[in-house]
Amino acid sequence: MDVKRILQAAAVAGIVLLLTGCWNSRELNELAIVSGIGIDLAPGGDEYKVTFQLVNPSSTATSTAASTGQPSIVAVTATDRTLFGALRQASKKATRQLFFAHTQLVVLGESLSRSGINNVFDIFERSHELRLNSAVLIAHNSDAASILKILTPVESLPSMGMVKKTQNTSRVWGENRLVQVFDIINGITGEGDLTINGVYIKGDPEEGMNKSNLDQSNTKTVINMNGLGVFRKGKLIYWIKDADARGTQWLLNKIEETVVNVDADDKKESVAVNIFYSKTSVKVELRDGLPVFHVNIREEGIVNETDSYIDLSKREEIIKLQKNLQQQTESEVKQAFKTAQQSESDIFNFGNELKRNRPEEWALLDKEWGHLFAQGKLDLQVEAYIRSTGMSLKPYIPPDQ
């Protein structure tokens, strides 16, 4: 009987130990949710100035009560020699403990980017809260703090709005792509250079920080996407925009969808072709000690608009458009390649491709790859197909009007 009671007591004790609850739990009303992080160099250049974009719960909560009139976010800035130190320093200004599990965005100031970002992301790999899938943007001609303080229309959380803006322009325009912390760490540890999306403030930054900026249909101060920043050895060296940026995305096989205006017989760039499929394959070989980059791009599109008279019921007209589409794509890709060669910047992962397939040869070229890349030859083949002309074959405007 005593043995039975002892066993029962031991079982109860074991169950009690398993029912200790969440020992490290934190109440929601004790947390400040960080939606975005901005990292700049502090004056003097030996410390980080870190800005945390915090969700203002009294403004974003769903309620039938009257609005508080407060902005949706609050910005808290702290300075320290390390990012983790700045995180802890922020406790002197924030009324709640910072919570990073929902951080959507990391913005890097241009001065920090030009001085080097290699050491910035160490804390993201070590921390159990900071997210490796947070989007990363570079502030163009600005600091990260100013970017995170701008209030945005439509999206109540500016960081979420900027992430969605990046996703949208990546999906339908093609000059940008979503770059996450994990991608940058891989780029820093890989071969060649890397590119990161840029954003800039259009308008007066001081006005953009006020809620009155949103009290009008045409917001005067907004944040726009602004091409790609090119990094070498972790340092921002130059910017690429427009056709150079889209040509880069083509070579990186990152085009999801884009629009190309191609020439018709009677007018330049008068036919809008929506590219809905694009696939790029790359092979790198060495000839006489110099690299040759074999690039094949296959793309398919739909005619969405014509600003000239063109009879799309005729096969020969479709073939002409396909040829013009091919030439336009080739032009943008070659321009992007030429720009990169002028700066000896392999931003297309060609070095990684050679290292993966021919590691022995790569070992001999590693230290002078930038110089060899600049002397390399591009063997470009573009296959362009128009799969549909939309709901109409002929324009409703006669050719004589």
HELIX and SHEET records of a PDB file:
HELIX    1   1 ASP A    2  LEU A   18  1                                  17    
HELIX    2   2 LEU A   28  GLU A   30  5                                   3    
HELIX    3   3 PRO A   57  THR A   60  1                                   4    
HELIX    4   4 LEU A   83  GLN A   89  1                                   7    
HELIX    5   5 ALA A   90  LYS A   92  5                                   3    
HELIX    6   6 GLU A  110  SER A  115  1                                   6    
HELIX    7   7 ASP A  122  ARG A  126  1                                   5    
HELIX    8   8 ALA A  144  LYS A  149  1                                   6    
HELIX    9   9 PRO A  158  VAL A  172  1                                  15    
HELIX   10  10 VAL A  181  THR A  189  1                                   9    
HELIX   11  11 PRO A  205  GLY A  208  1                                   4    
HELIX   12  12 LYS A  211  LEU A  214  5                                   4    
HELIX   13  13 ASP A  242  LEU A  251  1                                  10    
HELIX   14  14 ARG A  315  GLN A  342  1                                  28    
HELIX   15  15 PHE A  350  ASN A  357  1                                   8    
HELIX   16  16 PRO A  359  LEU A  365  1                                   7    
HELIX   17  17 ASP A  366  GLU A  368  5                                   3    
HELIX   18  18 TRP A  369  GLN A  375  1                                   7    
SHEET    1   A 4 ILE A  73  ASP A  80  0                                        
SHEET    2   A 4 TYR A  48  VAL A  55 -1                                        
SHEET    3   A 4 LEU A  31  LEU A  41 -1                                        
SHEET    4   A 4 GLN A  97  PHE A  99  1                                        
SHEET    1   B 8 ILE A  73  ASP A  80  0                                        
SHEET    2   B 8 TYR A  48  VAL A  55 -1                                        
SHEET    3   B 8 LEU A  31  LEU A  41 -1                                        
SHEET    4   B 8 LEU A 105  LEU A 108  1                                        
SHEET    5   B 8 ALA A 135  ALA A 139  1                                        
SHEET    6   B 8 LEU A 194  LYS A 202  1                                        
SHEET    7   B 8 VAL A 222  ARG A 232 -1                                        
SHEET    8   B 8 LYS A 235  ILE A 240 -1                                        
SHEET    1   C 4 THR A 258  VAL A 262  0                                        
SHEET    2   C 4 VAL A 271  ARG A 287 -1                                        
SHEET    3   C 4 LEU A 290  THR A 306 -1                                        
SHEET    4   C 4 LYS A 377  SER A 388  1                                        
END                                                                             
